Amino acid sequence: MKRFALSLVLLTTLGSGLAIAAPSKKVKAVAPPPPIVEEQEPAPPNDVLEPLNRATFALNDGIDMVIVNPLVTLWNGIMPTFVRTGVGNFFNNLDDVYVGINHVLQGNGSAAGADFQRVAVNTTVGIGGLFDVGAKMGLHKVDGDFGQTLGAWGLPTGPYLILPLIGPSTFRETTGRFARIATDPRSYLDPVPSYSLMGLEYLQTRADGKANEGLIAASSLDRYVFVRNLYLQKRALMVKAAREKTSSAASAN
């Protein structure tokens, strides 16, 4: 009995010593899973005037079908390509003056310099802007308008708006359009040449965009929503680019 008790004590002591001597295994802490971040849906467009906008959208479709599209088809069918190209270049040259002015207002002097250089080259060598000589020299046309400038200055877009004949806009872009009209020399000509020049520019612009209009019609079940979202995304990207360039120019100075 004493031997059994002594053996039990020895085994207990030996087991404790081995447990103390054995290297302890470190247990790695399990990192908690990353929190699930739900993707936030983009803010819905500010289209509080949607019923009115859809009515104007339908009205524009009717005007296009009855008047504009037949005129565009006639224009494209009668006028040779070089004539239509020359007309487009002429109005683009006029627009480049405003693009340069807006780049100045946005604080982007380098872009404004390229715009005015393009105007000078196309007006002289390009015979009043009929030929786009600037593009061949690497001075390609870029976009810029008063609406973009107002956005670069921090003015919010305001509600989405469909304008008769013109189409998609916003309160901010419409304000920019009024500024353009008020500073356009054509607005102060006699009614016949004024409306003739504006009508010709509108016709050529619609002729240039004819292929895109067909693509939009074929790619969307709800053209109104498709056109609205496409327009707002494009304008947002233009304003974002203008703000970034303005910030870069301010940092450089």
C-alpha positions in Angstrom: 0.0 0.0 0.0 2.8 2.3 0.9 4.6 1.4 -2.3 1.4 2.2 -4.3 1.1 5.6 -2.6 4.7 6.4 -3.1 4.4 5.5 -6.8 1.4 7.7 -7.2 3.2 10.6 -5.7 6.2 10.1 -8.0 4.0 9.9 -11.1 2.1 13.0 -10.1 5.3 14.9 -9.5 6.9 13.7 -12.7 3.8 14.6 -14.7 3.7 18.1 -13.3 7.4 18.6 -14.1 6.9 17.5 -17.7 4.0 19.8 -18.1 6.1 22.7 -16.8 9.1 21.8 -19.0 7.1 21.3 -22.2 7.1 24.3 -24.5 3.8 26.0 -24.6 2.1 26.5 -27.9 1.1 30.0 -28.7 -2.5 30.2 -30.0 -2.8 32.7 -32.9 -5.6 35.2 -32.4 -8.2 34.9 -35.1 -8.8 38.3 -36.8 -12.4 39.2 -36.9 -13.9 39.3 -40.4 -14.0 42.7 -42.0 -17.3 44.6 -41.5 -19.7 44.3 -44.3 -20.1 47.7 -45.9 -23.2 48.1 -47.8 -22.8 49.9 -51.1 -24.7 53.2 -51.0 -27.0 53.7 -53.9 -26.3 56.9 -55.8 -28.5 59.8 -55.0 -31.6 59.9 -57.3 -31.6 62.7 -59.9 -33.2 66.0 -58.9 -36.2 65.6 -61.2 -39.0 67.3 -59.3 -40.4 68.6 -62.6 -40.6 65.1 -64.1 -44.3 65.4 -65.2 -43.6 68.7 -67.0 -40.3 67.4 -68.3 -41.9 64.3 -69.8 -44.5 66.5 -71.5 -41.9 68.7 -73.0 -39.8 65.6 -74.0 -42.9 64.3 -75.8 -43.4 67.7 -77.5 -39.8 67.8 -78.7 -40.2 64.3 -80.1 -43.3 65.4 -82.0 -41.4 68.5 -83.4 -38.5 66.3 -84.3 -40.7 63.8 -86.2 -42.7 66.5 -88.1 -40.2 69.2 -88.7 -36.6 68.6 -87.5 -35.9 65.1 -88.8 -37.2 65.8 -92.3 -35.1 69.0 -92.5 -32.0 67.1 -91.3 -32.6 64.4 -93.8 -33.0 67.0 -96.6 -29.9 68.8 -95.4 -27.8 65.7 -95.3 -29.1 64.6 -98.7 -28.7 67.8 -100.6 -25.5 69.3 -99.1 -22.2 67.8 -99.9 -20.1 66.5 -97.0 -17.5 69.2 -97.4 -20.2 71.9 -97.2 -21.7 70.4 -94.0 -18.2 70.0 -92.5 -17.4 73.6 -93.3 -20.6 74.9 -91.7 -19.9 72.8 -88.6 -16.3 74.1 -88.4 -17.5 77.7 -88.8 -19.8 77.5 -85.8 -17.2 75.5 -83.8 -14.8 78.3 -84.4 -17.3 80.8 -82.9 -17.9 78.5 -80.0 -14.1 78.2 -79.3 -14.1 81.9 -78.4 -16.6 81.2 -75.5 -14.7 78.0 -74.6 -11.6 80.2 -74.1 -13.5 82.8 -72.1 -14.9 80.1 -69.8 -11.4 78.6 -69.3 -10.2 82.1 -68.2 -13.2 82.3 -65.8 -12.3 78.9 -64.5 -8.7 80.0 -63.9 -7.3 77.6 -66.5 -4.9 79.9 -68.4 -3.1 77.3 -70.3 -6.3 75.8 -71.7 -7.5 79.3 -72.6 -4.3 80.1 -74.4 -4.7 76.9 -76.5 -8.3 77.8 -77.3 -7.5 81.4 -78.4 -4.6 80.1 -80.5 -6.9 77.6 -82.1 -9.4 80.5 -82.9 -6.6 82.6 -84.4 -5.3 79.8 -86.6 -8.7 78.7 -87.8 -9.9 82.2 -88.4 -6.9 83.2 -90.5 -5.4 80.1 -92.2 -8.7 78.2 -91.9 -10.6 81.0 -93.8 -13.0 82.2 -91.2 -13.1 78.8 -89.5 -14.4 76.9 -92.5 -11.3 74.6 -92.2 -10.1 73.1 -88.9 -6.4 73.8 -89.4 -5.9 73.9 -85.6 -6.7 70.2 -85.2 -4.0 69.3 -87.7 -1.6 71.3 -85.6 -2.6 69.5 -82.4 -5.0 72.1 -81.2 -8.1 70.0 -80.8 -11.5 71.3 -79.9 -12.5 70.9 -76.2 -15.8 71.6 -74.4 -16.4 74.5 -72.2 -19.4 76.7 -71.4 -20.9 79.0 -68.8 -22.8 76.2 -67.1 -19.6 74.3 -66.6 -18.0 77.5 -65.2 -20.9 78.0 -62.7 -20.4 74.4 -61.6 -16.7 74.9 -61.1 -17.5 77.9 -59.0 -19.6 75.7 -56.7 -23.1 76.5 -57.9 -25.4 73.4 -57.5 -27.1 72.0 -60.6 -30.6 72.5 -59.4 -33.6 70.6 -60.8 -33.4 68.8 -64.1 -35.2 70.6 -66.9 -36.2 69.8 -70.5 -36.2 72.8 -72.7 -38.4 73.1 -75.8 -36.3 72.3 -79.0 -33.1 72.3 -77.0 -33.7 69.3 -74.8 -31.9 68.2 -71.5 -30.7 70.9 -69.2 -30.7 71.9 -65.5 -31.4 75.2 -63.8 -27.7 75.9 -63.6 -27.1 75.0 -67.3 -30.1 77.1 -68.3 -28.6 80.1 -66.5 -25.4 79.4 -68.5 -27.3 79.3 -71.7 -28.9 82.7 -71.0 -25.4 84.1 -70.4 -24.3 82.7 -73.7 -27.2 84.2 -75.6 -26.8 87.6 -73.9 -23.2 87.8 -75.0 -23.6 86.3 -78.5 -23.3 89.0 -81.2 -25.8 87.2 -83.3 -28.5 88.1 -80.7 -28.1 91.7 -81.7 -28.4 91.4 -85.4 -31.5 92.0 -87.4 -34.1 89.2 -86.9 -33.6 87.6 -90.3 -29.8 87.1 -90.2 -29.9 86.4 -86.4 -32.5 83.6 -86.6 -31.0 82.3 -89.9 -27.6 81.8 -88.3 -29.0 80.3 -85.2 -31.3 78.0 -87.1 -28.4 76.9 -89.4 -26.3 76.1 -86.4 -29.1 74.2 -84.7 -29.7 72.2 -87.9 -26.1 71.3 -88.3 -25.8 70.3 -84.6 -28.8 68.0 -84.9 -27.4 66.6 -88.2 -24.1 65.8 -86.4 -25.9 64.1 -83.5 -28.3 62.1 -85.7 -26.4 58.8 -85.3 -26.3 59.1 -81.5 -30.1 59.8 -81.4 -30.6 56.5 -83.3 -28.4 54.6 -80.8 -30.3 56.1 -77.9 -33.6 55.1 -79.4 -32.4 51.5 -79.9 -30.8 51.0 -76.5 -33.4 52.1 -74.0 -36.9 51.1 -73.0 -37.4 54.4 -71.3 -35.7 57.0 -73.4 -36.5 59.8 -71.1 -34.7 58.2 -68.2 -31.8 57.1 -70.4 -31.3 60.6 -71.8 -31.6 62.3 -68.4 -29.1 60.0 -66.7 -26.7 60.2 -69.6 -26.9 64.0 -69.7 -26.4 64.5 -65.9 -23.5 62.1 -65.8 -21.8 63.9 -68.7 -22.3 67.3 -67.1 -21.0 66.0 -63.7 -17.8 64.7 -65.3 -17.3 68.0 -67.2 -17.7 70.1 -64.0 -15.5 67.7 -62.0 -12.7 68.0 -64.6 -13.1 71.8 -64.6 -12.8 71.9 -60.8 -9.8 69.7 -60.7 -8.0 71.9 -63.3 -9.0 75.0 -61.5 -7.6 73.6 -58.2 -4.4 72.5 -60.0 -3.9 75.9 -61.5 -4.5 77.6 -58.1 -2.0 75.3 -56.4 0.6 76.0 -59.1 0.2 79.7 -58.4 
